[in-house]
Amino acid sequence: MNNQPWWRGQKGEWYVVVQFILFGLIAIAPLLPGLPRWGTPWSILTLIIGLGLFLPGAALVLSGLINLGRNLSPLPHPKEDAQMVETGAYKIVRHPIYSGIILGAIGYALFTTSLLTLILSFILFLFFDLKSRREETQLTHKFSQYAAYQKRVKKLIPFIY
């Protein structure tokens, strides 16, 4: 039996805690009074662009969840009985759930004209990049074909990064 505290867990449990703290901060940031916002005509344009990013981001998250199926875990550590998934959204990006959440957060920031939310969205991108590195180390050990998959498919931004 493992007597370590949860935050020292070997499966990266603290990543999940930080992730949900970031989600909460992103959700409430536009509601905080007195923070800088941009005005019209930019607010109208960013509202449209924000919605245009949020919806595809949500679709990417949903597709990633469906494609991953029972392999889904919030931890950056694959389940013992996990199978490698390279179909659906995983054909265009290695971490479609992370990508979709980032895209949705940026869309939300633009939609709400919140500079703080936009900054937090960038921090979320950096966080998911860090979390995915740990996850990919585990996936490379578990699946011999993962290194080839990494060469074929970009990590967080389809066809770019």
C-alpha positions as CSV (number, residue, x, y, z in Angstrom):
1,M,0.0,0.0,0.0
2,N,1.2,3.5,-0.9
3,N,1.4,5.8,2.2
4,Q,2.4,8.9,0.2
5,P,0.1,11.9,0.3
6,W,-2.0,12.4,-2.9
7,W,0.1,15.4,-4.0
8,R,3.2,13.2,-4.2
9,G,1.4,10.5,-6.1
10,Q,3.3,8.7,-8.8
11,K,0.6,9.2,-11.4
12,G,0.6,13.0,-11.4
13,E,-2.4,13.7,-9.2
14,W,-1.3,17.3,-8.5
15,Y,-1.7,18.1,-12.2
16,V,-5.4,17.5,-11.9
17,V,-5.7,19.8,-8.9
18,V,-3.8,22.6,-10.7
19,Q,-5.9,22.0,-13.8
20,F,-9.1,22.5,-12.0
21,I,-7.8,25.6,-10.2
22,L,-7.0,27.0,-13.6
23,F,-10.4,26.1,-14.9
24,G,-12.0,27.9,-12.0
25,L,-9.9,31.0,-12.4
26,I,-10.7,31.2,-16.1
27,A,-14.4,30.8,-15.4
28,I,-14.5,33.6,-12.8
29,A,-12.0,36.0,-14.3
30,P,-14.5,37.8,-16.6
31,L,-16.8,38.3,-13.6
32,L,-14.2,40.2,-11.5
33,P,-14.9,44.0,-11.5
34,G,-12.5,46.7,-12.5
35,L,-10.3,44.6,-14.8
36,P,-9.3,45.9,-18.2
37,R,-11.5,45.1,-21.2
38,W,-11.4,46.2,-24.8
39,G,-14.3,48.3,-26.2
40,T,-16.1,48.6,-29.4
41,P,-15.6,47.9,-32.3
42,W,-13.1,45.3,-31.0
43,S,-15.6,43.8,-28.6
44,I,-18.0,43.0,-31.4
45,L,-15.3,41.4,-33.5
46,T,-13.8,39.4,-30.6
47,L,-17.3,38.3,-29.6
48,I,-17.7,36.7,-33.0
49,I,-14.2,35.3,-33.1
50,G,-14.6,34.0,-29.5
51,L,-17.7,32.1,-30.4
52,G,-16.0,30.9,-33.5
53,L,-13.2,29.4,-31.4
54,F,-15.3,28.2,-28.4
55,L,-17.6,26.0,-30.5
56,P,-14.9,24.1,-32.4
57,G,-13.0,23.8,-29.1
58,A,-16.0,22.2,-27.5
59,A,-16.4,19.9,-30.6
60,L,-12.7,18.9,-30.3
61,V,-13.1,18.1,-26.6
62,L,-16.2,16.0,-27.3
63,S,-14.6,14.2,-30.2
64,G,-11.5,13.4,-28.1
65,L,-13.6,12.1,-25.2
66,I,-15.6,9.9,-27.5
67,N,-12.5,8.6,-29.3
68,L,-10.7,7.9,-26.1
69,G,-13.6,6.1,-24.5
70,R,-12.7,3.9,-21.6
71,N,-9.1,4.9,-21.8
72,L,-10.0,8.3,-20.3
73,S,-8.2,9.4,-17.2
74,P,-7.6,12.9,-15.7
75,L,-4.2,11.7,-14.7
76,P,-1.1,12.1,-16.9
77,H,-0.6,8.4,-16.6
78,P,-2.3,5.7,-18.8
79,K,-4.6,3.2,-17.3
80,E,-3.2,-0.3,-16.9
81,D,-5.5,-1.7,-19.6
82,A,-5.3,1.3,-21.8
83,Q,-5.1,0.9,-25.6
84,M,-3.4,3.4,-27.9
85,V,-5.8,5.6,-29.8
86,E,-4.9,7.2,-33.2
87,T,-8.3,7.6,-34.7
88,G,-10.8,10.4,-35.0
89,A,-9.5,13.6,-33.3
90,Y,-6.3,11.8,-32.4
91,K,-5.4,11.7,-36.2
92,I,-5.0,15.5,-36.2
93,V,-3.6,16.3,-32.7
94,R,-2.2,14.0,-30.0
95,H,-4.1,15.7,-27.2
96,P,-7.4,16.9,-28.6
97,I,-9.1,17.3,-25.2
98,Y,-6.3,19.6,-24.1
99,S,-6.4,21.4,-27.4
100,G,-10.1,21.9,-27.3
101,I,-10.1,23.2,-23.8
102,I,-7.4,25.7,-24.7
103,L,-9.3,26.8,-27.8
104,G,-12.4,27.1,-25.8
105,A,-10.7,29.1,-23.1
106,I,-9.3,31.5,-25.7
107,G,-12.7,31.8,-27.3
108,Y,-14.3,32.4,-23.9
109,A,-11.7,35.1,-23.2
110,L,-12.4,36.9,-26.5
111,F,-16.2,36.4,-26.1
112,T,-16.1,38.1,-22.6
113,T,-13.5,40.7,-23.7
114,S,-11.4,39.7,-20.6
115,L,-7.7,40.3,-20.8
116,L,-7.1,38.4,-17.6
117,T,-8.9,35.4,-19.0
118,L,-6.8,35.6,-22.2
119,I,-3.6,35.6,-20.0
120,L,-4.9,32.6,-18.0
121,S,-5.7,30.8,-21.3
122,F,-2.0,31.2,-22.2
123,I,-1.0,29.9,-18.8
124,L,-3.4,26.9,-19.4
125,F,-1.6,26.3,-22.7
126,L,1.7,26.2,-20.9
127,F,0.3,24.0,-18.2
128,F,-1.2,21.5,-20.7
129,D,2.1,21.4,-22.6
130,L,3.9,20.5,-19.3
131,K,1.3,17.9,-18.4
132,S,1.3,16.4,-21.8
133,R,5.1,16.0,-21.6
134,R,4.8,13.9,-18.5
135,E,1.9,11.9,-20.1
136,E,3.9,11.3,-23.2
137,T,6.8,9.9,-21.3
138,Q,4.4,7.3,-19.8
139,L,2.8,6.6,-23.2
140,T,6.2,6.1,-24.8
141,H,7.0,3.5,-22.2
142,K,3.6,1.8,-22.5
143,F,3.3,1.7,-26.3
144,S,6.2,0.9,-28.6
145,Q,4.5,2.7,-31.5
146,Y,4.0,6.0,-29.7
147,A,7.3,7.5,-30.8
148,A,6.3,7.0,-34.4
149,Y,2.9,8.6,-33.7
150,Q,4.7,11.6,-32.1
151,K,6.6,12.1,-35.3
152,R,3.4,12.0,-37.4
153,V,0.9,14.0,-35.3
154,K,1.5,17.4,-33.6
155,K,1.0,17.7,-29.9
156,L,-1.4,20.6,-29.1
157,I,-2.0,22.7,-32.2
158,P,-3.0,20.6,-35.2
159,F,-0.4,20.7,-38.0
160,I,1.7,23.3,-36.1
161,Y,2.8,22.2,-32.6
